[in-house]
């Protein structure tokens, strides 16, 4: 009779049973506690019952085990008879169950990942038969996907986004069908850190001086509030409080639809600086009778890709400025706020950050060049105290 045991060196539980005259010990990732023992004992009883009936499939329970290949060589027909559904069926079942808690934009993102990547690769496999080797092979193939005329493959961040729903699906399947998730030991790819590239105050002034007049107010608000693209494109006049001089961030415009803010911390009130206040007053004369602050002649929100291609990039080329994404306007606002000496906590609230950590991690290196607080004060302190008291003395 089998049993559930614990390894003293790591306090992890493992199965200990006999199959085809061989003692089998299979490690789990569960720590030793009563709840986990009860869970594994149920699985063990099922294993022993299947061994007795002659229906036990070693590979199904322990797909990454070295013993699986030797003790259990399932045929194609036996794979079809496993009591777990095909990946395509289970994936869509999981999608239907999970989408109630997702925003519409996230639902669309997951749907695209399923249709474009996961279903074509794993759709016809029994969900419990997908192995770690299958997953690693799939991930490697994503790094070789051709993009246009390039063969550099998808970037690590994009690959991680594709792998994440696969991890969730297989983890849920492992829990429901009492098997080990093949994702054990597979970590996300390391994503290279990218530096922000904000504009200088002089560049901002140059841009606002030469931008199309009908977009001057739009970019003024972007540069001096740090609003995200989805936030400014979805800004409605009812969320502009001229009396209190505040912009209320309550909604966003994503993929052609109104959604809630990116995170709970993104729901905030932005204090209008005078230049922002005047820009919005001027804009009110143009679109004040419409729902959205910045919109088309028909009153619909701006389509950011269209604005970027027809207004933003041509302007930067005309001014011989380095081509940068419009999102750099947000980084510019953060940099200028820090450079002015504003309280970091206030800045974090203005930008919709839950803490000040991102400010110091992402933007701090730009502050010295703008404020001249580049260590010179510390140098003067050291020079006046250490040099005067130590280096002028004669040491024996």
HUFEN-V524218 format. One record per residue. N is the residue number from 1. RES is the residue in one small letter. SS is DSSP state (h for helix, s for strand, l for the rest). PSI is psi as a letter, one per 20 degrees, with the letter a starting at -180 (none if undefined). NEAR is the number of other ideal C-beta (glycine too) atoms within 12 Angstrom. Layout:
((N/RES/SS/PSI/NEAR) (N/RES/SS/PSI/NEAR))
//
This chain:
((1/x/l/p/13) (2/x/l/r/27) (3/x/s/r/21) (4/x/s/p/32) (5/x/s/r/23) (6/x/s/p/23) (7/x/s/p/20) (8/x/l/h/10) (9/x/l/h/9) (10/x/l/i/14) (11/x/l/k/17) (12/x/s/q/24) (13/x/s/q/31) (14/x/s/q/33) (15/x/s/q/38) (16/x/s/o/25) (17/x/s/r/35) (18/x/s/p/21) (19/x/s/p/31) (20/x/l/k/17) (21/x/l/j/10) (22/x/s/p/19) (23/x/s/p/17) (24/x/s/p/30) (25/x/s/o/24) (26/x/s/p/36) (27/x/s/q/27) (28/x/s/r/35) (29/x/s/j/22) (30/x/s/p/30) (31/x/s/r/18) (32/x/l/o/23) (33/x/l/r/15) (34/x/h/g/13) (35/x/h/g/13) (36/x/h/h/21) (37/x/h/g/23) (38/x/h/h/16) (39/x/h/g/23) (40/x/h/h/35) (41/x/h/h/26) (42/x/h/g/17) (43/x/h/g/33) (44/x/h/g/32) (45/x/h/h/21) (46/x/h/g/26) (47/x/h/g/34) (48/x/h/h/25) (49/x/h/g/16) (50/x/h/h/24) (51/x/h/g/26) (52/x/h/h/16) (53/x/h/i/11) (54/x/l/j/12) (55/x/l/j/20) (56/x/l/p/30) (57/x/l/o/35) (58/x/h/g/33) (59/x/h/h/32) (60/x/h/g/37) (61/x/h/h/41) (62/x/l/m/38) (63/x/l/h/39) (64/x/l/j/32) (65/x/l/q/30) (66/x/h/h/17) (67/x/h/h/25) (68/x/h/g/29) (69/x/h/h/16) (70/x/h/h/16) (71/x/h/i/25) (72/x/l/o/31) (73/x/l/n/15) (74/x/l/q/24) (75/x/l/r/12) (76/x/h/h/13) (77/x/h/h/10) (78/x/h/h/20) (79/x/h/h/24) (80/x/h/h/17) (81/x/l/j/16) (82/x/l/q/33) (83/x/l/l/22) (84/x/l/q/30) (85/x/l/r/26) (86/x/s/q/23) (87/x/h/g/35) (88/x/h/h/24) (89/x/h/g/22) (90/x/h/h/36) (91/x/h/g/36) (92/x/h/h/24) (93/x/h/g/21) (94/x/h/g/29) (95/x/h/g/30) (96/x/h/h/17) (97/x/h/h/16) (98/x/h/h/20) (99/x/h/i/21) (100/x/h/h/11) (101/x/h/j/12) (102/x/l/q/21) (103/x/l/q/23) (104/x/h/h/21) (105/x/h/h/23) (106/x/h/h/24) (107/x/h/g/23) (108/x/h/h/21) (109/x/h/g/24) (110/x/h/h/32) (111/x/h/g/24) (112/x/h/g/20) (113/x/h/g/32) (114/x/h/g/33) (115/x/h/h/20) (116/x/h/h/21) (117/x/h/g/29) (118/x/h/g/39) (119/x/h/g/26) (120/x/h/h/17) (121/x/h/g/28) (122/x/h/i/34) (123/x/l/h/23) (124/x/l/j/20) (125/x/l/q/34) (126/x/s/p/34) (127/x/h/h/40) (128/x/h/i/36) (129/x/h/i/39) (130/x/l/p/43) (131/x/l/r/30) (132/x/h/h/24) (133/x/h/h/18) (134/x/h/g/26) (135/x/h/g/34) (136/x/h/h/23) (137/x/h/g/18) (138/x/h/g/32) (139/x/h/g/32) (140/x/h/h/19) (141/x/h/h/21) (142/x/h/h/31) (143/x/l/i/23) (144/x/l/j/16) (145/x/l/p/22) (146/x/l/p/13) (147/x/s/o/14) (148/x/l/c/8) (149/x/l/j/6) (150/x/s/q/11) (151/x/l/k/11) (152/x/l/i/15) (153/x/l/r/20) (154/x/l/q/28) (155/x/l/q/20) (156/x/h/g/22) (157/x/h/g/18) (158/x/h/g/25) (159/x/h/g/29) (160/x/h/h/23) (161/x/h/h/25) (162/x/h/h/35) (163/x/h/h/32) (164/x/h/g/25) (165/x/h/h/35) (166/x/h/g/39) (167/x/h/g/30) (168/x/h/g/26) (169/x/h/g/41) (170/x/h/h/40) (171/x/h/g/26) (172/x/h/h/27) (173/x/h/g/37) (174/x/h/h/32) (175/x/h/h/21) (176/x/h/h/20) (177/x/h/j/27) (178/x/l/l/27) (179/x/l/r/38) (180/x/l/p/35) (181/x/l/p/33) (182/x/l/i/36) (183/x/l/i/32) (184/x/l/p/24) (185/x/l/i/15) (186/x/l/o/27) (187/x/l/q/15) (188/x/l/q/18) (189/x/l/q/23) (190/x/l/p/11) (191/x/l/p/15) (192/x/l/p/9) (193/x/l/p/10) (194/x/l/p/14) (195/x/l/q/16) (196/x/l/q/27) (197/x/l/m/24) (198/x/l/r/33) (199/x/l/q/36) (200/x/l/r/23) (201/x/h/h/24) (202/x/h/h/15) (203/x/h/h/27) (204/x/h/g/29) (205/x/h/h/22) (206/x/h/g/20) (207/x/h/g/35) (208/x/h/h/29) (209/x/h/h/17) (210/x/h/i/22) (211/x/l/q/30) (212/x/l/p/19) (213/x/h/h/17) (214/x/h/i/20) (215/x/h/j/30) (216/x/h/g/28) (217/x/h/h/32) (218/x/h/g/42) (219/x/h/h/44) (220/x/h/g/35) (221/x/h/h/38) (222/x/h/g/45) (223/x/h/h/40) (224/x/h/j/38) (225/x/h/h/43) (226/x/l/k/43) (227/x/l/q/44) (228/x/l/q/35) (229/x/h/g/32) (230/x/h/h/31) (231/x/h/g/42) (232/x/h/h/45) (233/x/h/h/36) (234/x/l/j/39) (235/x/l/p/40) (236/x/s/q/28) (237/x/h/h/25) (238/x/h/i/17) (239/x/h/j/29) (240/x/s/o/35) (241/x/s/n/20) (242/x/l/h/22) (243/x/l/g/8) (244/x/l/i/14) (245/x/l/l/21) (246/x/s/q/23) (247/x/s/p/38) (248/x/s/o/28) (249/x/s/o/36) (250/x/l/h/27) (251/x/s/r/30) (252/x/s/r/33) (253/x/s/o/35) (254/x/s/p/27) (255/x/l/l/23) (256/x/l/j/19) (257/x/s/q/19) (258/x/s/p/25) (259/x/s/r/28) (260/x/s/r/23) (261/x/l/r/26) (262/x/l/g/28) (263/x/l/r/18) (264/x/h/h/13) (265/x/h/h/17) (266/x/h/h/30) (267/x/l/o/21) (268/x/s/r/30) (269/x/s/p/21) (270/x/s/p/39) (271/x/s/p/25) (272/x/l/p/27) (273/x/l/r/25) (274/x/h/g/13) (275/x/h/h/26) (276/x/h/g/34) (277/x/h/g/27) (278/x/h/h/20) (279/x/h/g/34) (280/x/h/h/37) (281/x/h/g/23) (282/x/h/h/22) (283/x/h/h/33) (284/x/h/h/19) (285/x/h/h/14) (286/x/h/g/25) (287/x/h/j/29) (288/x/l/h/20) (289/x/l/j/13) (290/x/l/r/22) (291/x/l/g/23) (292/x/s/q/30) (293/x/l/g/41) (294/x/l/o/41) (295/x/s/r/28) (296/x/l/r/18) (297/x/l/h/11) (298/x/l/i/12) (299/x/l/j/18) (300/x/l/q/20) (301/x/s/q/34) (302/x/l/q/34) (303/x/l/o/21) (304/x/h/h/30) (305/x/h/h/17) (306/x/h/g/17) (307/x/h/g/28) (308/x/h/g/27) (309/x/h/h/17) (310/x/h/h/16) (311/x/h/g/29) (312/x/h/g/32) (313/x/h/g/20) (314/x/h/h/19) (315/x/h/g/29) (316/x/h/g/27) (317/x/h/h/15) (318/x/h/h/17) (319/x/l/j/23) (320/x/l/k/12) (321/x/l/q/24) (322/x/l/p/16) (323/x/l/p/19) (324/x/l/q/26) (325/x/l/q/24) (326/x/l/h/35) (327/x/l/i/27) (328/x/h/i/34) (329/x/h/h/40) (330/x/h/g/40) (331/x/h/h/33) (332/x/h/g/39) (333/x/h/g/41) (334/x/h/g/42) (335/x/h/g/38) (336/x/h/h/35) (337/x/h/g/38) (338/x/h/g/37) (339/x/h/h/27) (340/x/l/i/21) (341/x/l/j/15) (342/x/l/q/25) (343/x/l/p/14) (344/x/h/h/25) (345/x/h/h/18) (346/x/h/g/21) (347/x/h/g/35) (348/x/h/g/28) (349/x/h/h/26) (350/x/h/h/37) (351/x/h/i/40) (352/x/l/k/33) (353/x/l/q/30) (354/x/l/h/18) (355/x/l/r/16) (356/x/l/j/24) (357/x/h/g/14) (358/x/h/h/23) (359/x/h/g/34) (360/x/h/h/19) (361/x/h/h/17) (362/x/h/g/26) (363/x/h/i/35) (364/x/h/h/25) (365/x/h/i/20) (366/x/h/i/30) (367/x/h/g/27) (368/x/h/g/18) (369/x/h/h/18) (370/x/h/h/25) (371/x/h/i/21) (372/x/l/j/12) (373/x/l/m/18) (374/x/l/k/17) (375/x/l/i/15) (376/x/h/h/13) (377/x/h/g/14) (378/x/h/h/14) (379/x/h/g/14) (380/x/h/h/14) (381/x/h/g/13) (382/x/h/g/16) (383/x/h/g/17) (384/x/h/h/15) (385/x/h/g/14) (386/x/h/g/15) (387/x/h/g/14) (388/x/h/h/13) (389/x/h/h/11) (390/x/h/g/13) (391/x/h/i/13) (392/x/l/i/12) (393/x/l/q/10) (394/x/l/o/6) (395/x/l/p/6) (396/x/l/none/3))
//
